[in-house]
């Protein structure tokens, strides 16, 4: 039991003395924004993909209909 308590105290520090410089902090923020932006763009792409395919399908149908009408 005593070993478990010691291991838990060693695994979870109560106070961390750390410094993140401005370069590392800005790099982390830029990386986070890039990941979030990529996720949002992929979601938007997945949502808009069926609409683009439908639009393309309708345009080819109307173009074929115009060729047969003339």
Secondary structure per residue as TSV (DSSP state, phi and psi in degrees):
chain	resnum	aa	ss	phi	psi
A	1	X	-	360.0	-41.2
A	2	X	H	-63.8	-37.9
A	3	X	H	-66.2	-36.8
A	4	X	H	-65.0	-43.3
A	5	X	H	-64.5	-42.4
A	6	X	H	-64.2	-42.1
A	7	X	H	-63.4	-39.4
A	8	X	H	-66.3	-42.2
A	9	X	H	-65.5	-34.5
A	10	X	H	-73.9	-30.8
A	11	X	H	-79.6	-28.0
A	12	X	S	-117.8	98.5
A	13	X	-	-71.8	143.2
A	14	X	S	-82.3	-33.7
A	15	X	-	-142.7	130.0
A	16	X	-	-114.7	126.0
A	17	X	-	-97.0	96.0
A	18	X	-	-137.8	153.0
A	19	X	-	-130.2	127.2
A	20	X	-	-108.3	115.2
A	21	X	-	-68.7	166.6
A	22	X	H	-64.0	-34.6
A	23	X	H	-66.1	-45.1
A	24	X	H	-68.7	-37.4
A	25	X	H	-66.2	-44.7
A	26	X	H	-66.4	-35.5
A	27	X	H	-64.2	-40.1
A	28	X	H	-66.4	-42.4
A	29	X	H	-64.2	-42.6
A	30	X	H	-63.3	-41.0
A	31	X	H	-65.4	-41.5
A	32	X	H	-63.7	-43.4
A	33	X	H	-63.9	-37.4
A	34	X	H	-64.6	-42.9
A	35	X	H	-66.8	-44.9
A	36	X	H	-64.4	-41.7
A	37	X	H	-63.2	-41.7
A	38	X	H	-63.6	-39.7
A	39	X	H	-65.3	-44.3
A	40	X	H	-63.8	-43.1
A	41	X	H	-64.7	-35.6
A	42	X	H	-69.1	-37.7
A	43	X	H	-66.1	-44.1
A	44	X	H	-62.4	-40.7
A	45	X	H	-62.6	-40.6
A	46	X	H	-67.9	-32.7
A	47	X	H	-75.0	-40.8
A	48	X	H	-81.8	-17.2
A	49	X	H	-58.1	-47.8
A	50	X	H	-62.3	-34.5
A	51	X	H	-66.5	-40.9
A	52	X	H	-65.0	-41.0
A	53	X	H	-65.7	-40.0
A	54	X	H	-64.3	-43.3
A	55	X	H	-62.4	-43.1
A	56	X	H	-63.9	-41.6
A	57	X	H	-63.4	-44.2
A	58	X	H	-67.5	-36.7
A	59	X	H	-66.4	-40.9
A	60	X	H	-68.7	-34.8
A	61	X	H	-65.7	-44.8
A	62	X	H	-68.5	-36.0
A	63	X	H	-65.3	-40.5
A	64	X	H	-67.4	-37.6
A	65	X	H	-66.9	-38.3
A	66	X	H	-66.0	-36.7
A	67	X	H	-68.2	-36.8
A	68	X	H	-77.6	-26.5
A	69	X	H	-73.7	-32.1
A	70	X	-	-89.2	360.0
